[in-house]
Amino acid sequence: SMRAGAPGLWVPLVATAVCIVSWLVWRKTRQRPSQSCAPSIGEDDTGPPAHDGHVHPPDVRAAAESQSSKQQVEEHSAPEPANQVPLWVEEIRRWIQSHDPILLDVRSSFEVAMQPVPSAVHIDINSLSTERRRLLQMAAGRPIGPFCAHGIRSQAAVEILEDWGCVAFNCHSADVVQFALAANKGKPKRRRLSYQQ
């Protein structure tokens, strides 16, 4: 009976031994990468020195180079200054400087009171036709630059003035005209030409 039961005793012993060996192999392979890794910054430098005899933190170098490259890109791609004048506003400014026009304010009386332009002639767009004779006598052949609040009524005034045979240019708005007058202050005006037809 002992011989018949002997093989049955070896089976659990062999299975236990296989489990122990497998666990030891797994533990050894898991610990191996940590033993071969270089020490991190702040730990004892037990690894081999760099080629110049010092251990350098490569991540600090990379961060410095990345910051320098970022600054160079920002310098080359810097946006235009916020106070740069749009081209169409500069065109109006040059036209006012070179033509010395009659600046015609076609806004309502309420708008003029809120934002007056002292050097301009005020005639409401709705009264422009009835004030035609007075405006033409006042212009005396000079070009006329209508303006309003947003450039819509002034464009309508340009079309009316051109139908009358006047030289007209849309000066857009009171803000633009005030900017142009301030920017042209002290600058020499060109010789006034006669535009009377």
C-alpha positions in Angstrom: 0.0 0.0 0.0 2.9 2.4 0.7 4.4 1.8 -2.8 1.0 2.5 -4.4 0.6 5.7 -2.5 4.2 7.0 -3.1 3.6 8.6 -6.5 0.6 10.5 -5.1 2.9 12.2 -2.6 5.3 13.5 -5.2 2.7 15.4 -7.2 2.0 18.2 -4.6 5.8 18.4 -3.8 6.7 19.0 -7.4 3.9 21.5 -8.0 5.1 23.5 -4.9 8.7 23.5 -6.1 7.6 24.7 -9.5 5.7 27.6 -8.0 8.6 28.6 -5.8 11.0 28.6 -8.7 8.6 30.6 -10.9 8.2 33.2 -8.1 12.0 33.6 -7.7 12.5 34.0 -11.5 9.7 36.6 -11.6 11.1 38.6 -8.7 14.6 38.5 -10.2 13.5 39.8 -13.6 11.4 42.5 -12.0 14.3 43.9 -9.9 16.8 43.8 -12.8 15.8 47.1 -14.6 16.0 49.1 -11.4 19.6 47.9 -10.8 20.8 48.9 -14.3 19.2 52.4 -14.3 21.3 55.5 -13.8 20.7 57.3 -10.5 18.2 60.2 -10.7 19.1 63.8 -9.9 19.6 64.2 -6.2 20.6 60.6 -5.5 24.1 59.3 -5.0 26.1 59.4 -8.2 27.4 55.8 -8.3 27.2 55.4 -12.0 30.1 56.1 -14.5 30.9 59.8 -15.0 30.2 61.6 -18.2 32.9 62.1 -20.8 34.0 65.4 -19.2 34.2 63.9 -15.7 30.9 65.5 -14.5 27.4 64.2 -14.3 25.1 66.7 -16.1 21.3 66.8 -15.8 20.2 66.5 -19.5 16.6 67.6 -18.7 17.8 71.0 -17.5 19.8 71.6 -20.7 16.8 70.5 -22.8 14.5 72.9 -20.9 16.9 75.8 -21.4 17.3 75.1 -25.1 13.5 74.8 -25.5 13.0 78.1 -23.7 15.6 79.8 -25.9 14.0 78.5 -29.1 10.6 79.6 -27.9 11.8 83.1 -27.3 13.4 83.3 -30.7 10.1 82.2 -32.4 8.1 84.7 -30.4 10.5 87.5 -31.4 10.2 86.6 -35.1 6.4 86.1 -35.0 5.6 89.0 -32.7 2.2 90.6 -33.6 2.0 94.1 -35.0 1.6 96.9 -32.4 -1.9 97.4 -31.2 -1.7 101.2 -32.0 -0.7 100.7 -35.7 -3.1 102.6 -38.0 -5.0 100.6 -40.6 -4.2 101.4 -44.2 -7.6 102.8 -45.0 -7.4 105.2 -42.1 -3.9 106.3 -43.2 -5.3 106.8 -46.7 -8.0 109.2 -45.4 -5.4 111.1 -43.3 -3.1 111.6 -46.4 -6.1 112.7 -48.5 -7.1 115.3 -46.0 -3.5 116.6 -45.7 -2.9 116.8 -49.4 -6.3 118.1 -50.6 -7.2 120.5 -47.8 -10.9 119.7 -48.2 -14.1 121.1 -46.8 -14.9 118.5 -44.0 -18.7 118.0 -44.1 -20.3 116.5 -41.0 -23.6 114.9 -42.1 -24.6 113.5 -38.7 -27.6 114.7 -36.7 -27.4 117.7 -34.4 -27.6 115.3 -31.4 -24.5 113.4 -32.6 -22.6 116.5 -33.3 -23.3 117.8 -29.8 -22.0 114.5 -28.3 -18.8 114.5 -30.4 -18.2 117.9 -32.2 -15.6 118.4 -34.8 -15.0 122.2 -34.7 -13.3 122.5 -38.1 -16.1 120.8 -40.0 -19.2 122.2 -41.6 -22.4 120.6 -40.2 -25.2 119.8 -42.6 -27.5 116.9 -41.7 -27.7 114.3 -44.5 -31.5 114.9 -44.6 -30.9 118.6 -45.3 -28.1 118.2 -47.8 -30.3 118.9 -50.9 -31.8 122.0 -49.5 -28.3 123.3 -48.4 -26.8 122.7 -51.8 -26.3 126.3 -52.9 -24.7 127.3 -49.5 -22.4 124.3 -49.5 -21.2 124.9 -53.0 -20.5 128.6 -52.3 -18.7 127.7 -49.2 -16.5 125.0 -50.9 -15.6 127.4 -53.8 -14.2 124.6 -55.9 -12.4 122.8 -53.0 -13.0 119.0 -52.6 -15.5 117.9 -49.9 -14.9 115.2 -47.4 -18.2 114.0 -45.8 -18.1 112.0 -42.6 -20.7 110.6 -40.2 -20.6 108.0 -37.4 -19.8 104.8 -39.3 -19.3 105.8 -43.0 -22.7 104.9 -44.3 -24.4 108.3 -44.5 -21.1 109.8 -45.6 -21.0 107.5 -48.6 -24.5 108.5 -49.5 -23.3 112.1 -49.3 -20.4 111.4 -51.6 -22.7 110.1 -54.3 -24.9 113.2 -54.0 -22.0 115.5 -54.2 -20.5 113.7 -57.2 -23.9 114.1 -58.9 -23.6 117.8 -58.4 -20.1 117.8 -60.0 -18.1 118.1 -56.8 -14.9 116.2 -56.0 -15.8 114.2 -52.9 -14.1 111.6 -50.7 -15.6 109.5 -48.0 -13.8 110.4 -44.7 -15.8 107.8 -42.9 -16.4 108.9 -39.3 -15.8 111.6 -36.7 -13.2 109.4 -35.0 -11.2 109.1 -38.2 -11.4 112.8 -39.0 -10.3 113.8 -35.5 -7.4 111.3 -35.7 -6.4 112.7 -39.1 -6.6 116.3 -38.0 -4.5 115.5 -34.9 -1.9 113.6 -37.0 -1.7 116.3 -39.6 -1.3 119.1 -37.1 1.9 120.9 -37.8 2.5 119.1 -41.1 2.8 121.3 -44.2 -0.2 121.2 -46.5 0.2 120.8 -50.3 -0.6 123.7 -52.6 -4.4 124.0 -52.9 -5.6 123.1 -56.4 -8.9 124.3 -58.0 -11.4 121.4 -58.5 -14.2 123.6 -59.7 -15.6 122.2 -63.0 
